């Protein structure tokens, strides 16, 4: 991989809030990569966040007026700070040929470009894969679209909610006879970003042997469908249309949410032996011998009855008591947290998923870290989101533009 300027790579020491010794400042494992980020909203920044957190020199390219991205309306919001960390920022007007010419100069020394324009837009601007690969054949060009780069819906606008509906999730989520229900997060956006990051790294690894980049594509619709996993396979192979099951697992009973004396908790059983352990742990061994519940198939047929019988017992103790009792008996169980309760849990803190970032205007803030742990070269969180155009001059100088050329670009409002 190309080695970028150490100053440009800009990795700093981690300020992890979890226990353990302080990390020594080091270059990240991707510090040799230069990434041009043309993405907006959530899926693209999710992809790029993985690269930047592990040391890539990410250059966020925005319009000179800062518009075009609803997340950019408040650069100090919690969402923006979390999504746009570990980047440098520049402005460039890609609607003008002079701006595209500047981008082509930047592409000459870039390893990766990430974009989530609608398919027709990038071709109209002249920043599509074929055009830029002609400038740099080693470029890994990563596209995230709503519906894909081909097919009858390729030019439609699309967002996470649309993909949740078309991708089958909303008709699986919720309770029977209560209509479809969206998930409380953005699974299509987030999964498309994660798959795009994975595809980018696969293409970079392949480039080590071939010396050539390639076009990496993913989209919200197929990413959402991929998340259906076994539910999708129930149709593809079994020709069974999955239905809404509320908090129940679609096939494994009892598995779901149960009432305690002070709230709710989850438990999960897999197989007959696990079910028998549950019955004995809650002090209801008669449920293990009940002929209606002897096998997984019978428990599925009588799911309402077995769930009601279990809940009649679990209402007698607190969530904390049941979590301790069931885990001690080898039956997985856990509390159902609100978000503030979740972050107060000692195991959550121990994972290191909460990280600290120093922001020049907001001060120290907590952000989401990475669920990926590398023993020698962990993710680092040293750079707050850039101000609009903060590093424009630096990036252009690195690409060989002199002071007069930069001033001329600014005079013509190609850059901000």
Residue pairs with C-beta under 8 A, 6 or more apart in sequence:
1 32
1 33
1 111
1 204
1 208
2 32
2 33
2 34
2 109
2 111
2 138
3 32
4 31
4 32
4 33
4 34
4 57
5 57
5 398
6 27
6 31
8 34
8 57
8 88
8 398
9 27
9 28
9 31
9 32
9 55
9 56
9 57
10 57
10 88
10 382
10 383
11 25
11 26
11 27
11 28
11 31
11 55
11 380
11 382
12 25
12 380
12 382
12 383
13 22
13 23
13 24
13 25
13 26
13 380
13 382
14 23
14 355
14 378
14 379
14 380
14 381
14 382
15 355
15 356
15 357
15 358
15 381
16 23
16 352
16 355
16 356
16 369
17 349
17 352
17 354
17 355
17 356
17 366
18 349
18 350
18 351
18 352
18 354
19 350
23 378
23 380
26 377
26 380
27 55
28 53
28 54
28 55
28 56
28 377
28 379
28 380
29 54
29 55
29 374
29 377
30 51
30 54
30 55
30 56
31 55
31 56
31 57
32 111
33 51
33 55
33 56
33 57
33 111
33 112
33 204
34 56
34 57
34 59
34 109
34 110
34 111
34 112
35 48
35 51
35 52
35 56
35 57
35 58
35 59
35 110
35 111
35 112
35 113
35 114
36 59
36 61
36 103
36 106
36 107
36 110
36 112
36 113
36 114
37 44
37 45
37 48
37 58
37 59
37 60
37 61
37 87
37 114
38 44
38 61
38 94
38 113
38 114
38 115
38 116
38 117
38 127
39 45
39 47
39 48
39 114
39 115
39 116
39 144
40 68
40 69
40 71
40 72
40 116
41 69
41 70
41 71
41 116
41 159
41 189
42 71
42 83
42 160
42 186
42 189
42 190
42 193
43 116
43 144
43 188
43 189
43 190
43 192
43 193
43 196
43 220
44 114
44 115
44 116
44 144
44 193
44 196
45 71
45 83
45 84
45 193
46 83
46 189
46 190
46 192
46 193
46 194
46 196
46 197
47 114
47 142
47 144
47 192
47 193
47 194
47 196
47 197
47 200
48 58
48 60
48 87
48 114
48 197
49 83
49 85
49 86
49 193
50 194
50 197
50 370
50 372
51 58
51 112
51 197
51 200
52 58
52 85
52 86
52 87
52 383
53 85
53 86
53 369
53 370
53 379
53 380
53 381
54 370
54 374
54 377
54 379
54 380
55 377
55 380
56 111
56 112
57 88
58 86
58 87
58 88
59 87
59 88
59 89
59 90
59 106
59 391
59 395
60 84
60 87
60 88
60 89
60 90
60 386
61 90
61 91
61 92
61 94
61 103
62 68
62 69
62 72
62 89
62 90
62 91
62 92
62 388
62 389
63 91
63 92
63 93
63 94
64 91
64 92
64 93
64 389
64 413
64 414
64 415
64 416
65 416
66 72
66 91
66 388
66 416
71 77
71 79
71 80
71 83
71 84
72 80
72 388
74 80
75 84
75 385
75 387
75 388
76 359
76 361
76 362
78 365
80 385
81 357
81 359
81 362
81 365
81 367
81 384
81 385
82 367
82 368
83 385
84 385
84 386
85 357
85 367
85 381
85 383
85 384
85 385
86 380
86 381
86 382
86 383
87 383
87 385
87 386
88 383
88 386
88 390
88 391
88 394
88 395
89 385
89 386
89 387
89 388
89 389
89 390
89 391
89 392
90 389
90 390
90 391
90 392
90 395
90 396
90 415
91 388
91 389
91 392
91 415
91 416
92 99
92 102
92 103
92 392
92 414
92 415
93 99
93 413
93 414
93 415
94 100
94 103
94 125
94 127
95 125
96 414
97 126
98 409
98 412
98 414
99 414
99 415
100 125
100 126
100 127
102 396
102 399
102 401
102 409
102 414
102 415
103 127
103 132
104 132
104 135
105 399
105 400
105 401
106 395
106 399
107 113
107 132
107 135
107 136
107 139
108 135
108 136
108 399
109 136
109 398
109 399
110 136
110 139
111 138
111 139
111 140
111 204
112 139
112 140
112 141
112 142
112 200
112 204
113 132
113 139
113 140
113 141
113 142
114 142
114 144
114 196
114 200
115 122
115 127
115 141
115 142
115 143
115 144
116 143
116 144
116 145
117 125
117 127
117 143
117 145
118 145
118 146
118 155
118 157
119 143
119 145
119 149
119 154
119 155
120 154
120 155
122 128
122 143
129 141
129 143
129 215
132 139
132 141
133 139
133 141
133 213
133 215
136 213
137 212
137 213
138 207
138 211
138 212
138 213
139 213
140 200
140 203
140 204
140 207
140 213
140 214
140 216
141 213
141 214
141 215
141 216
142 196
142 199
142 200
142 203
142 216
142 217
143 149
143 215
143 216
143 217
143 218
144 192
144 193
144 196
144 217
144 218
144 219
144 220
145 154
145 158
145 217
145 219
145 220
146 153
146 156
146 157
146 158
146 159
146 162
146 163
146 219
146 220
146 221
147 153
147 154
147 156
147 158
147 219
147 220
147 221
148 154
148 217
148 219
148 221
148 222
149 217
149 219
158 220
158 221
159 189
159 220
160 186
160 187
160 188
160 189
160 220
161 182
162 220
163 188
163 189
163 220
163 221
163 223
163 224
164 170
164 182
164 183
164 187
164 188
164 224
165 171
165 180
165 182
166 221
166 224
167 188
167 220
167 221
167 223
167 224
167 225
167 227
167 228
168 224
168 225
168 228
168 231
168 232
169 182
169 183
169 187
169 188
169 224
169 227
169 228
170 180
170 181
170 182
170 183
171 180
171 244
172 228
172 231
172 242
172 243
172 244
173 180
173 181
173 182
173 183
173 244
174 180
174 181
174 244
174 246
175 181
175 244
175 246
176 243
176 244
176 245
176 246
178 244
187 224
187 227
188 220
188 221
188 223
188 224
188 227
189 220
191 223
191 224
191 226
191 227
192 218
192 219
192 220
192 223
192 224
195 218
195 223
195 226
196 216
196 218
199 216
199 217
199 218
200 216
202 216
203 213
203 214
203 216
206 214
207 213
207 214
225 232
226 232
231 242
231 250
234 240
234 241
234 242
234 250
235 241
235 242
242 250
243 250
246 256
247 256
247 257
248 255
248 256
248 303
248 307
249 255
249 256
249 268
251 296
251 300
252 268
252 269
252 270
252 296
253 269
253 296
253 299
253 300
253 303
253 306
253 307
254 267
254 269
254 275
254 278
254 299
254 303
254 306
254 307
254 310
255 267
255 268
255 269
255 270
256 266
256 267
256 307
257 264
257 265
257 266
257 336
258 264
258 265
258 266
258 267
258 307
258 310
258 311
258 314
258 322
259 311
259 314
259 315
260 314
260 315
260 317
260 318
260 319
260 321
260 322
261 315
261 316
261 317
261 318
262 318
262 319
263 318
263 319
263 335
263 336
264 319
264 336
265 314
265 319
265 322
265 323
265 333
265 334
265 335
265 336
266 333
266 334
266 335
266 336
267 278
267 322
267 326
267 331
267 332
267 333
268 331
268 332
268 333
269 275
269 277
269 278
269 331
271 296
272 294
272 295
272 296
274 330
274 331
275 288
275 293
275 299
276 288
277 329
277 330
277 331
278 310
278 326
278 329
278 331
279 285
279 286
279 287
279 288
280 288
280 329
281 325
281 326
281 328
281 329
281 331
282 310
282 313
282 314
282 322
282 325
282 326
283 313
284 309
284 310
284 313
287 293
287 306
287 309
287 310
290 309
291 298
292 298
292 299
292 301
292 302
292 305
292 306
293 299
293 302
293 305
293 306
299 306
314 322
317 325
319 335
319 336
320 335
322 333
323 333
323 334
323 335
326 332
326 333
327 333
335 341
337 345
342 348
343 349
343 354
348 354
351 371
352 369
352 373
353 368
353 369
353 370
353 371
354 366
354 367
354 368
354 369
355 366
355 367
355 368
355 369
355 381
356 364
356 365
356 366
356 367
356 381
357 364
357 365
357 366
357 367
357 381
357 382
357 384
358 364
358 384
359 365
359 384
360 384
362 384
367 381
369 379
369 381
370 378
370 379
372 379
388 416
389 415
389 416
392 415
392 416
393 406
396 405
396 406
396 409
396 415
397 406
401 409
406 415
409 415
410 416
